[in-house]
């Protein structure tokens, strides 16, 4: 019953036509993903140079926006442009980074 309905609805069988199937001898392009680690690699190196040996798990850093813009520059000069870096440092290294701006000293974007 359903088989007839599907054939009527799709005007054919359930299988894809041969020209749409991927053949074994076809070459598909490789997909290159940019991992989070490579995205923040330069930022992490700059922070390691700034904080030296103390850059380890359990570290908590509270830094002004002006200072982190010198260390890790961004096109968008706002504290929320560091949320990705903050989350990555928390997950990967267990480091809490709080970026504080003069406009909003009470609000920070640390986790």
Helices and strands as residue ranges (DSSP letters): H 2-10, G 18-20, H 36-39, H 41-51, G 52-54, E 60-64, H 65-71, G 79-82, H 83-93, E 96-100
